[in-house]
Amino acid sequence: MADEVATSFLSSMKAKGRKAMDWFKSIAKQTQRAVMPARTSRNEIMDDRNIGITSSINIGRMYLFQYDAKWKDKLPWWDMWPLILPFDLAKGGFYGINLHYLPPNDRADLLIRLIKAQGIGQLNEKLRLRLSYDVITRFGPAKPCIKRYLYTQVRGRGFYGISGEDWSYAAALPLQSFQGATARRVWSNSKRMY
């Protein structure tokens, strides 16, 4: 069953190039609406497939959000638009796997391995991985992706929750916005860690 889900995830990721871009444009529009709540209601950005904008995270779900690193002057690079799977809470924030620290094919591989390891039978809107530091570090490519995020540094209205059905879209798109280095340089550094 988990093999079927992994195969479906990978083929979905490869086959949906144009649909993925349309999906992203829709997400961007909804995120803009959330930043200007006087013009739209919160219900408008939430439908049967989207989780919408939330002010907090749930462990094991996927989120995209805008971030301004507190220590940006000391960091060699950081991602302004993290795509994360949170796995633990921390004082004033949380720990998560930022998939952007891997090139798209490696992101897909890591997600498939995490899904298969948990025996998940279906990718649906309520998809939630049971993650912990011990589980994550069994997979080498996850190590350079482990980051700590502070709630005070989240910009905009919060976190855009991505439905499990759309994880393949999110993983395939070049949504990263690294500050201080190119994506190629960040990915090269990440590969040296696993």
N, C-alpha and C positions, 0 to 999 in steps of 0.2 A: 504494500500500500504506500509506504513512504517513498519507494522508488518511483511509483507512478506520479506522485506529487512532485518530486524533484524533476522528473522528465517534463512534466507539464509546465513547471516553473521556468525551466531553461528554454523550452521551445516557445513559450509565451514571451520571454524576454527577447529572443532573437526575432520573432515574427512581427513584433508590434512597433517597429520604428516610427512610422507615421502616426499610429494611434497613440504611441507614448508621447509624442510631441503635442498632439491635441489634448491629451490628458493633462500634460504639464501646463498648457495655456489655460485650461479650465482651473487648475489648482492656483495658478498665479492670480487669476481674476478673483477667485474666492478669497484668497489671502489679502488682496488689496481691499476688498469689501470689508473684511474683518478689521482692517486698520482704520476704516472710516465708518464706524458703526451708526452714525447719524443718518447715513444714506441708505443703509440696508439693515435688515434685522438678522439676528444670529441664526434664525431658522432658515434663512435663504442660503446660507453656506453649508447647511447640513442636509443631506438627502439620504436615501436608503443605502447608498454605497459609501458615502464619505463619513468619516468620524467628525470632521470639522475642526475648528480652532478650540483648543482647551487651554486652561491656565496651568494645568499640571500634567504630569506624565503617568503612565501605567507601565510597570516593569513588563518587558517582553513584547511591547507593541512597537510600531515604527512611527517616527516623527521627523518632520522637516521644520526647521525654524531658523530665524535670523539671530545671529550671535555676535557679540562684540567682546572679544577676549580681554579679560581683566589685565593680564600680563602681556599684552600684545607687543609692548616695547622690548620685552626680554625673550619672547618666543621666536624661533627661527621662521616659523610659519604657523598659520592657523586657518581654519575654515569658517567663513562668514555665514554659510548656509549648511550646517550639519544635517546629515541624514542618519539618524541614530536609532539604535535598539537599546533602550535603557535596561541596565541589569542590576543596579543597586542604588539605594539612596545614600546621600552623604550630607553632612552639615551644610545647609544653605544651597543644596543642589543634588546632583546625582552623577553616577558613572554610566557611561554608555559606549557602545561600539559605533563609531562614526565610519560608516561604510565608504565615505568619500576618500578615505586614506588608502583605498585599494582601487586599481583600475577596474572598469566595469566587468570584465570576465572573471576576475578574482572575487569581486563582490558577489556575483552569481554563485560561484563555487562555494564561498563561505556560507551564504544563505542556504544553499542546497544541503550542505553538510550539517548545518544546525537543524534544519527541518528534518532531515533523515535520522539524525541522532535522537530526535524526540519522538519519532514514529508518528508524526502528524499525518492524518489521512486526508485532509481537505484544506485547500487554501480558501478561506472565506473572510468576510469582513471582521469577524471576531478573532482572527488568528492572533495568538499570543504565545510566544516562546517562553519556556521555563528556563531562564538564564541565571547563571551565577558565575563568579570569577573562575571557579574550578572548571565548570563546563566550558566556558569560553576559551580558556588558555590551553585546552586540549587541541585546539585548532590554531596552528602557527599563524596563518594570515590574520587572525583576530587580534593578535598582540599589538601591532602598531596602531590599531584602531581604537584601543581603550583610552578614553579621555574622560576628564571630569568637567562638568558644566555647572556654573553657578546661576541660580534663578535670577539674580540681580543683573546679569549680563545678557539675558534674553531680551531681544528687541521686538517691537510690534506688540501684538495682542496675545502672543503665546505660541503654542505648539500646534502645528497642523498634523493631525493624526491621519495616517495612511492606512486604508483598509487592506487587510491581508490579500485580497484579490488584486490589489494594485502594487504589491511589493516589487513585482518584476518590472513594472514601468519605472518606478522610482529608482531601482538599482541600475537600470539601463541608461538613464539620462545623465548627461554631464552637468549636474546641478551644483557641483562643488564650486566654491569661490575662495580659493586659497589666497591669503594675504602673506606677502613676504617670499613667495616662491611659486613656480609654475606647478601645475598638477603633475607633469612628467617628473620633475625633481622630487616631489613628495612621494610619488609612487615608487620611484627608484630607491629612495631611502627606506620605504616600507618593506620592499622586497628583500632588502639586506637583513631584515629582522626575522625572516622566516624561511 
